[in-house]
Amino acid sequence: MLPLEGITVVELAAWMSGPACGAILGDWGATVIKIEHPVRGDPMRGILSIGVIPVGAINYLWELDNRNKKSLAIDLKQESGRRAVLRLAERADVFLTNLQVGELGRLGVDYPALSEVNPQLIYAHITGYGEAGPDSDRPGFDLGAWARSGFMATLGEPDSVPPLSPVGNFDRVTAMFAAGGIALALFVRSRTGKGQKLSLSLLGSALWCGGIYAQAVACTGRDIPRLSRREAGNPLYNSYQTRDGRWLVLIMLQTDLYWHQFCEALGEPGLEADPRFDSHRNRCARNRELIARLDEVFARLTLEEWRQRFGGKDILWEPVQTFAQVAVDPQVEANRYLAPFQHPTFGWGKLVAAPVTLHETPGTVRAGGPQLGQHTEEVLLGAGYSWDDIAALKESGVIP
């Protein structure tokens, strides 16, 4: 049995944050009905032509975030289309959306409207910047949250261009938060019998991810400077380049615990005995000197040679990997973070798995992303429509 088997989710969402949440819920066994415009569909269907990600024959982002779903193509701007959504909401457990506040009101599918027809409904609303405040109805995209949340201003060398975010970074984080919130609301409903609304935003999720910096500013009133790696406060929590041009990171916060083994692995007994660096306090106080020294040391050997040097020692470090290298990482394979899936059309066999594993009732990828309107008739029949009703909707252009 899948953990959300028997739960019906109506998804009125586009792009990434909402659909990614729907994909997680679908992996966990929910029946996810994705509502799309009958002509345009979700804009993610055309993402390969926008120039944000490499063009290929397979729209892999569509497959990633829309697996395990049923597509209902329907025009919500027509009254009969809106009534169909209300009918679905009457029978649903969850309504998931990332449309703007004003648009939901204009379409008549905001929380007051849907909770009236189904008081037990869990209504999950993802926004760009939150439901209150002057920018509550601004469209939100991941890159905007990356810039506005403080992340963009704190990364990279001080004299370099602030780095763009990985595509969909906070979209995907927000999707996971939303899935957890929905599961929690369903749990509360099992106790109280009542539905409720939950809301979250890309900006709020980004602030949580940057919580250490955000909390520091909230407590001290001082901004977080953009520091060079050459000035890292702790030289053993920093990045270094190897002889073959690869990078590695050291992750040793309590440097006194690791200093002996670290210097031993470096083959630098003189470094350990150097009074300038003989304590954590001194290593941090003379950070620039130590980083310069370590830059020289790490440049002597290749990444693989450092891997052998560090093997078996109590040293916290990791190689900096490309996504192609991550894809063949034995740790990724062992934990099935790329879930086996044989696509019925394209034949390729892996999709990125949801990041939570329930060991007794694990989620599964059971179907690829649907064609636009593929399940329209099936969904409407399940909502109590007759074939005559469906024919009338087709004649009026409400469904294709």
N, C-alpha and C positions, 0 to 999 in steps of 0.2 A: 504494500500500500504506500502511495506517495503522501507526504505530509499535508498537502492542501487539496487532496482529492475530494471532490464534491463541492469545492468552492468555485463560484463563478465570478470572474472579473470582467467588467466592461471597461475597456481602455480607449479613451478619447485623447490621444496624445500623439506627438510628432517629434521628429528629430531623435534625440537620444535619451534624455534623463527619464522621461515617462516610459517609453518603450523598453529601455533596459530594465526598469523595475518590473514591467510586465513579463519580460523574458525570465527573470528570476522566479517570479510567481508561477509561471508556466513550467519551469524546470521542477518546481516543488509540487506540481500536480494540479494546479488550478486550471480550470477552463478559461482561457483568456480570449475574449471577443474584441478584436481590434476594429474600431470604427474609423473609416477613411472616406474622404471625398470621392465620389464615384468616378471623377475624371482625373484629378490630380493625385489622389492618394497621399500617403505620407511623403513629404519631400525627401526623406532618406532613400526612397526608391531611386532618386536621381542623383545621389551624392557623388557618384563617380565623375559626373560631368562638371562639378563645381570647382574642382582644382585644389581641394583641401587635402585629399589623400591620393596616393598613386592610382592611376587608371588601370583597370584590369578587366578581364572577361567576367569575373564573378563579383557581384556586389556583396562583399563579405560583411560589411557593416549591417546591411539589411538582415542577412542570415544571423549575425551575432545577436541582434536585439529583437528579432521578431520570430525566432523559432518557437515552436509549440503554440502557435496562435491561430485563430480563425479570423479571416478578414471579412468584415461586413462593409460593403460600399454603399453609402447612403447620404443623401443631401439633407443636412440638418437645417438648412435655411428654409426649407419647405415644411409647412406645419405637419404634414403626414410623416415626414422624416423625424421631426422632433417627437411626435407621439410614439413612434417606434422605439426611440431611445428611452422614453419614459416607461414604456412597456418592458423593455429589457431591464431597466433599473428596478422595477417592481420585483423582478425575480432574481436579481443579482445580490451578491454578498459585498462586492467591492466595486466602486467606481473610481477609476484612476485617470487623472488628467494633468497635463502641463500647459493647457491653454491659459491665456491671460484672463485676469479677473473680469474685465469688461466684456470680453468675447463670450465667456461662459454665461454671463447675464443676458447678453443679446440673443444667444441661442436658446435660452431658457433651460439650461442644464446645470445651473449653479447649485450649491448645496441646499438652499431653502427649497428649491423646486423638487429636487430628487428625494430629499429626506421626507418631504410631504407624502410622496407616493410610497416610500419605503423607510420607515423609522429605524429599521435595523441595518440600514446601509452604512458601510464604511466608505467615506468619501475622502480620497487622498488627492491633495492638490499640491503640485510642485510648481513653484514660481522661480523667476530669476532672482528677485531681490526681496521677497517677502510680501505678504498681503497688506501690510500697513506702510505708511510713509509716502513721500512724494513720488517715488519711483515704483510703486507697487504694481503699476500696469505697464511698465516698460518690458519689452521682450528681452529675455535673458538667454545668453549663450555662454558656454563654458569659458571661452577666452575672456569675456567680460568679467566673469567672477574671478578668474585668475588675476586680472589686472586690478580690479576694485578691492579684492580681499587683502592685498598687501604682498602676496606671493611674488608677483612679477618684480616688485621693487626691491626685494631682498636677495634675489638670486643672480648669479653671475659675477664676474669681476666688476669692480666699481666703475671702470672706464669703458665697459662694454655695453652693447645694446641689451636692454632687459629681455630675457629669453621668453619666447612664446611657450604656451603650455602644450604638453602632449594632447593630441586631439581627444576631446571628450573626458578629460581627466576628472573634473568635478561633476560632470554629468553622471559618470559611472559611480562615483562615491555617493552622490545623492540618491541614485537608484537603489543602492544597497541599503542606505538609511531608510528610504521609503518602504522597501520590502520588509525591513524589521519593524517599522512603525505599523504597517498594515497587519502583520502577524500579531503584534501586541494588541491592536484594536480588536482584532478577531477574538483574542483571548479574553479581553475585557467584556466583549459582547456575550461570550459563553457564560459569563458570570451574571451579567446584568440584563441581558436580553435586548440591550439598546445599541444602536449604531452611533457613530460620531464622525466628526470631520477631523482629519489631521492635515497639517500643512508643514511644508519645509521648502527651502530655497537653495539655489546654487550658492548664493552668497553666504547663507548660514552654514552650509556644509563646508565651504572653503574656510570660513572662520574657525570652525571646529578643528579642521585639519591643521590649521596654523595656530592652534590654541596656545601653544607655548609662547610664541611671540605675542599673540594678541593679549594673553593674560599678563605678560610682562609689561606691556604698554598700559594696560588697564590699571595695574598696581603702581607703576612708577611715573607714568605720564611722559616717559622718554621714548623716543622712536627707536626702532631697530636699525642700526647702521648696515649698509651693504659692504661687507668685508671681503677682501681678497683672500684666496686660499693661502697666500704667503703670510697672512696675518691672523690665521685661525687661532683662536684663544687657546685651544688645546692641540698641539701638533700631532697627537696620536688619535685625533678625531678629524681626519683630513684626507685629501686625495693626493696621490703621487703617481708619476708617470714612469713606466719601466723602459728598459732599453729598446724593446721592440715597438714602442709607441702606444702600448696598452696602458690603461689606468687601473689602479686599485684604490680602495678606501680602507683606512684604518678606523676602527670603531671602539676604541678603548677610552672610556670616560674616566675610569679610575686608574690612572696610568701607573701608580705604584704597584698595583697587583700584577702588572704585565711587564714591567720594565726590564727585569732580568732576562726573561725568556725572549723578549723582543730583541734586545741587544745581542743575545746569543745567536738568534736566527739571522740577524743582520751580519754577523761576523765582525762585530765592532765592540770588542771588550773595552777599548779606550773610551767609547761613548758612555758606557755604563759608569765608568769611574770618573768621568768629567764632572767636577764639582758644580759647573754651571747648570747641569741637568740632573743632579742627584736626588731630586724630590719632585713631586708633582707641582708644588708651588714654583720651584725654580724653572721647571720645564715650561710652565705657562707664562712665567714672567719673561723668559728669554725665548719666546715662541718663534720669533723671526729667525733667530740664529739656528735653532734646532730644525725648523722647517727647511732652511737652506741646506743644512747638513744632510737631512734625510733625502732631499731632492737629489743630491749627488749620489748617495748610497743606492737609492732605488733605480737610478739610471744605469747602474752597472750590469744588471741582470734582466732577463726577460720575465714576463709574467709567469710562464710555466716554471722557470727556475725559482721564482719567489714562492710559487705554490708548493714546490718540493721543500724549500727551506722552512716554510711555515707549517708544513704537515706534521701532525702529532704534537704540536706545541700549543700551549694555552695562549693563543693570540687571536684577537677578534679582528677579522678583515674579510673583505669580499672583492672579487674582481668586478670591474665595471663591464657589463655585457651589453651587446646589442640585442634587439628582440629576436634576431635570427639565432643568436647563440642561446638565448633563453629557451627557444622552441625545442632545442635538443639537449637542454640541461637535464641530466638524469634525475634531479630532484623534482623537476616539473613532471616528468614522466611517471615517477614512482607515486606521486600524489594525485595523478590524473587531473592536473590543473588545466590541461587541454583534453577535453572530454572526447572520447571516440564517437564519431558520428559519420555514417555513410550517407552523403547527400544523394537523394534519388535522381537528381538531374546531373549534377556536376561530378559526382563520384568522390570528391575529396572527403577526408574522414576525421576532422577534428574541429571542435568549437571551444572557445574559452569557457571554462566552467564557472558557475556561480561560486563565490569564494567561501561559502559556508557548506560544510558537509555534515549531514545527519547520518550517523553510521547505521542506524536501524532502518531508517526510511530515507535513503539518499535520493536526491533529485536526479532527473534524467533528461537528456535531449532526445525527443521522440519524433520530431518533425521539423523540417526546414521552414524558412519564412514563407508565408502564403502569397499566392498571386493576388493582385488587387481584386477584391470582391469574390474571391474563390468560394467563400462559405456563406454568401449573402442569403441564399434561399434556405440553406440548412438552419442558419441562425434564426431567421424569421419564422420558419415553421416551428422551431423549438419555443418561440415566444408566443405561439398560439395563432399565428397568421395562417389563413387558408391559401390554397393555390390561386384562388380568385383574387384574394387580397394582394398577393404578390404580383399578379398580372396587372392589377390596377396601379400599383406602385411603379411598375415598369413603364406603363403607358404614360404616366405623369412625369416620368424622368427622375423620380426620387431615388430609384436604384437602377443600375445599368442593365 
